[in-house]
Amino acid sequence: MGFGSHRPTTVPLLNACHQAARLAWSREHREWTLEDWKRVAWSDESRFRLLHADGRLRIWRQAHEAMDPACQVGIVQGHGGSIMVWGVFSCSFWDLWYLYQPPSVRFGM
């Protein structure tokens, strides 16, 4: 029937106040020229796990295959650490920074 198991799409959780602020911002900038937008820098950041993805892993196996190495995934205490990556770009430049966060610092151990 075309159905499949998927994780839901993530979208920003916006309440009525957020929606009104976004609409007001877009109306304020509706008449901007290309030269106006060239003065804007865009940025974002993301966290990446070093040893495995954050998503829920799923496998297909039979009950007696639980200890089969092909049906296992190794784990480490503290999830093995992560890095934060930050990037920025504009019409005239781009840059990329990253910050490693050791598990002992991230979890206050």
C-alpha positions as semicolon CSV with decimal commas, in nm:
position;residue;x (nm);y (nm);z (nm)
1;M;0,000;0,000;0,000
2;G;0,303;0,230;-0,008
3;F;0,337;0,270;0,367
4;G;0,675;0,243;0,541
5;S;0,823;0,300;0,886
6;H;0,974;0,648;0,911
7;R;1,079;0,895;1,177
8;P;0,855;1,203;1,182
9;T;0,980;1,517;1,009
10;T;1,105;1,771;1,261
11;V;0,986;2,130;1,230
12;P;1,020;2,433;1,461
13;L;0,752;2,440;1,730
14;L;0,586;2,778;1,677
15;N;0,317;2,927;1,898
16;A;0,091;3,215;1,792
17;C;0,342;3,475;1,920
18;H;0,626;3,318;1,717
19;Q;0,408;3,308;1,406
20;A;0,311;3,674;1,446
21;A;0,676;3,777;1,492
22;R;0,781;3,585;1,180
23;L;0,503;3,743;0,976
24;A;0,599;4,092;1,100
25;W;0,967;4,030;1,016
26;S;0,882;3,911;0,665
27;R;0,663;4,214;0,602
28;E;0,941;4,448;0,724
29;H;1,187;4,291;0,480
30;R;0,953;4,237;0,183
31;E;1,089;4,536;-0,012
32;W;1,459;4,466;0,049
33;T;1,679;4,481;-0,259
34;L;1,955;4,242;-0,355
35;E;2,204;4,496;-0,216
36;D;2,025;4,489;0,121
37;W;2,044;4,108;0,137
38;K;2,413;4,113;0,045
39;R;2,481;4,277;0,385
40;V;2,328;3,982;0,576
41;A;2,530;3,693;0,724
42;W;2,351;3,360;0,779
43;S;2,463;3,115;1,048
44;D;2,366;2,783;1,202
45;E;2,509;2,521;1,434
46;S;2,474;2,145;1,474
47;R;2,592;1,876;1,714
48;F;2,735;1,554;1,577
49;R;2,797;1,237;1,778
50;L;3,147;1,096;1,730
51;L;3,064;0,725;1,750
52;H;2,702;0,681;1,640
53;A;2,400;0,872;1,521
54;D;2,144;1,020;1,759
55;G;1,854;0,846;1,586
56;R;1,694;0,528;1,708
57;L;1,857;0,233;1,536
58;R;1,634;-0,054;1,424
59;I;1,724;-0,395;1,288
60;W;1,526;-0,696;1,172
61;R;1,619;-1,023;1,346
62;Q;1,468;-1,334;1,495
63;A;1,453;-1,387;1,873
64;H;1,740;-1,640;1,879
65;E;1,973;-1,395;1,695
66;A;2,005;-1,145;1,983
67;M;2,369;-1,238;2,055
68;D;2,473;-1,268;1,688
69;P;2,744;-1,002;1,628
70;A;2,566;-0,900;1,308
71;C;2,265;-0,804;1,525
72;Q;2,457;-0,603;1,787
73;V;2,589;-0,250;1,814
74;G;2,867;-0,146;2,053
75;I;2,817;0,138;2,299
76;V;3,046;0,338;2,525
77;Q;2,970;0,521;2,846
78;G;2,883;0,884;2,783
79;H;2,795;0,815;2,419
80;G;3,156;0,864;2,302
81;G;3,146;1,243;2,285
82;S;3,030;1,491;2,029
83;I;3,141;1,800;1,844
84;M;2,961;2,126;1,783
85;V;2,999;2,272;1,435
86;W;2,912;2,633;1,358
87;G;2,908;2,790;1,015
88;V;2,838;3,133;0,872
89;F;2,815;3,266;0,518
90;S;2,717;3,577;0,330
91;C;2,743;3,706;-0,023
92;S;3,114;3,784;0,025
93;F;3,249;3,524;0,273
94;W;3,199;3,196;0,457
95;D;3,360;3,039;0,764
96;L;3,334;2,716;0,960
97;W;3,422;2,654;1,326
98;Y;3,395;2,348;1,544
99;L;3,426;2,289;1,917
100;Y;3,491;1,944;2,060
101;Q;3,310;1,881;2,387
102;P;3,462;1,592;2,585
103;P;3,206;1,380;2,775
104;S;3,361;1,469;3,113
105;V;3,300;1,840;3,046
106;R;2,960;1,798;2,881
107;F;2,814;1,588;3,161
108;G;2,991;1,766;3,451
109;M;3,181;1,456;3,567
